Amino acid sequence: MHEPRNPRPGTDLREHAVHLLTQAAPLAGMGPQEARIVVEAMRPLHLLADTLLFEEGDAVDNDYMVLVLEGQLRAVSSTGLPGEELVISVLGPGSLVGEMGVVDGGPRSASCTALTDVKLGVLSRESLVELVEAHPAAAVRLMMGLSKGLAGRLRESNRRLRTLSQVTRALQSELDAAHAVNRRLLDAPKS
């Protein structure tokens, strides 16, 4: 996989977006013409550092995804404990963010904040539907790439869940053994 590159001075940001889209891991294989069609369906967005892009649980205005063109975003999820959060990832140029929102419109599963000033390409669900109608081949390639990326994350989550389950079973066995020793000590005749 090629490393995303920053645009050279004078290089059109749209062409940079096309390059990044064709190099994005789940979309590898998308040709420049298809990527150009997708980029044309996007609108640009510039965020300053420390700006919240979207918040975990947002159920309004959540039907879009972004392509990071420049800068870095941080994706975090709450741990359920007050004031604690889990950094899911730091995302740079070529990263796609918010794909689940453009697909299902459900509440955001994580919060995403600009770590640096960022330039993004935003694809709304409405634009995606128009893309499906006007350029079905490009839309299918995009959706297959998004599906591949989501499937990869689901597989990784399943792997982590299995590992967590194994650790939990091992800890439970240790606790059961410690409990048995404690019970024997408590039940032992006192001399």
C-alpha positions in Angstrom: 0.0 0.0 0.0 1.3 3.5 -0.8 1.6 6.0 1.9 -0.8 8.9 1.4 1.1 12.0 0.3 0.4 15.7 0.9 -0.5 17.7 -2.1 2.4 19.6 -3.7 2.0 23.4 -3.8 -0.3 24.2 -6.7 -1.8 20.7 -6.8 -5.6 20.7 -6.9 -7.0 19.4 -3.6 -9.7 17.5 -5.5 -7.0 15.6 -7.4 -5.3 14.9 -4.1 -8.6 13.5 -2.8 -8.9 11.3 -5.9 -5.4 10.0 -5.2 -6.2 9.3 -1.5 -9.5 7.6 -2.4 -7.8 5.2 -4.8 -5.2 4.4 -2.1 -7.5 4.0 0.9 -7.1 0.4 2.0 -10.7 -0.7 1.7 -11.1 1.1 -1.6 -7.9 -0.1 -3.2 -8.9 -1.0 -6.7 -11.1 2.0 -7.3 -9.9 3.6 -10.5 -9.2 7.3 -10.8 -12.3 7.9 -12.9 -14.5 6.3 -10.3 -12.7 8.1 -7.5 -13.1 11.4 -9.4 -16.9 10.8 -9.6 -17.1 10.1 -5.9 -15.0 13.2 -5.0 -17.2 15.4 -7.1 -20.1 14.2 -5.0 -18.3 15.4 -1.8 -18.3 18.9 -0.3 -15.2 20.3 1.3 -15.0 21.0 5.0 -12.2 22.6 7.0 -12.0 22.2 10.8 -9.7 23.9 13.2 -7.7 21.9 15.7 -9.8 20.7 18.8 -13.1 21.0 16.8 -15.6 18.2 17.4 -16.7 16.7 14.1 -19.3 14.4 15.7 -20.1 13.0 19.1 -20.8 9.4 20.2 -24.5 8.9 20.4 -25.4 11.7 18.0 -28.6 10.7 16.3 -29.2 14.0 14.4 -27.2 15.1 11.4 -25.3 11.8 11.3 -25.9 10.6 7.8 -22.5 11.5 6.3 -19.0 10.2 6.2 -15.7 12.0 5.6 -12.4 11.4 3.7 -9.5 13.0 5.6 -7.5 15.0 3.1 -5.1 16.8 5.4 -4.5 16.7 9.1 -5.5 14.2 11.8 -8.7 13.3 13.6 -9.0 11.3 16.9 -11.8 8.8 17.3 -12.7 8.0 20.9 -15.4 5.9 22.6 -16.7 6.2 26.1 -15.8 3.4 28.6 -18.9 3.8 30.7 -16.9 5.3 33.5 -17.3 9.1 34.0 -14.5 11.1 32.5 -12.9 8.1 30.8 -12.6 7.4 27.1 -10.9 4.9 24.9 -8.9 6.2 22.0 -10.0 4.0 19.1 -7.6 5.5 16.5 -5.8 8.5 15.2 -6.8 9.0 11.5 -4.8 10.8 8.9 -4.9 11.5 5.2 -6.7 8.8 3.2 -8.8 7.6 6.2 -12.6 7.2 5.9 -14.6 8.2 9.0 -18.3 7.8 9.7 -19.1 5.2 7.1 -21.7 3.6 9.4 -23.6 6.9 9.5 -23.8 7.2 5.7 -24.9 3.6 5.4 -27.5 3.3 8.2 -28.0 6.8 9.7 -27.8 5.3 13.2 -26.4 7.1 16.2 -22.6 7.7 16.1 -20.6 4.9 17.7 -17.7 7.1 18.6 -16.7 10.8 19.0 -14.3 12.3 16.5 -12.3 15.5 17.1 -9.7 17.3 15.0 -6.3 16.9 16.5 -4.9 19.4 14.0 -6.4 21.7 11.4 -8.0 19.3 9.0 -9.4 19.4 5.5 -12.1 16.8 4.7 -14.3 15.7 1.9 -17.9 15.1 3.1 -20.2 12.6 1.5 -23.8 12.7 2.7 -26.3 9.9 2.3 -28.3 12.2 -0.1 -25.2 12.6 -2.3 -24.6 8.8 -2.1 -28.2 8.2 -3.3 -27.6 10.6 -6.2 -24.4 8.9 -7.0 -26.2 5.5 -7.1 -28.7 6.9 -9.6 -26.2 8.8 -11.8 -23.1 6.7 -11.6 -24.0 3.2 -10.3 -20.6 1.6 -11.2 -18.7 4.2 -9.1 -21.3 3.9 -6.3 -21.1 0.1 -6.2 -17.3 0.3 -6.1 -17.5 2.7 -3.2 -20.1 0.6 -1.3 -18.1 -2.6 -1.8 -15.0 -0.8 -0.4 -17.0 0.6 2.6 -18.4 -2.9 3.2 -14.9 -4.4 3.0 -13.7 -1.9 5.6 -16.6 -2.4 7.9 -16.3 -6.2 7.6 -12.6 -5.9 8.5 -13.4 -3.9 11.6 -16.1 -6.4 12.5 -13.7 -9.3 12.2 -11.1 -7.5 14.3 -13.8 -6.8 16.9 -14.8 -10.4 16.9 -11.1 -11.4 17.4 -10.8 -9.0 20.3 -14.0 -10.3 21.8 -12.8 -13.9 21.6 -9.5 -12.8 23.3 -11.4 -11.0 26.0 -13.6 -14.0 26.6 -10.6 -16.2 27.0 -9.0 -13.8 29.5 -12.3 -13.6 31.3 -12.6 -17.4 31.6 -9.0 -17.6 32.8 -9.6 -14.9 35.4 -12.8 -16.6 36.5 -10.9 -19.9 37.0 -8.3 -18.1 39.1 -11.0 -16.5 41.2 -12.8 -19.8 41.6 -9.5 -21.4 42.8 -8.8 -18.6 45.2 -12.4 -18.8 46.5 -12.0 -22.6 47.1 -8.8 -22.1 49.0 -10.4 -19.3 51.1 -13.4 -21.6 51.8 -11.1 -24.4 52.9 -9.2 -22.1 55.2 -12.4 -20.8 56.7 -13.9 -24.3 57.1 -10.8 -25.8 58.6 -11.1 -26.8 62.3 -9.6 -24.3 64.6 -7.0 -25.6 67.0 
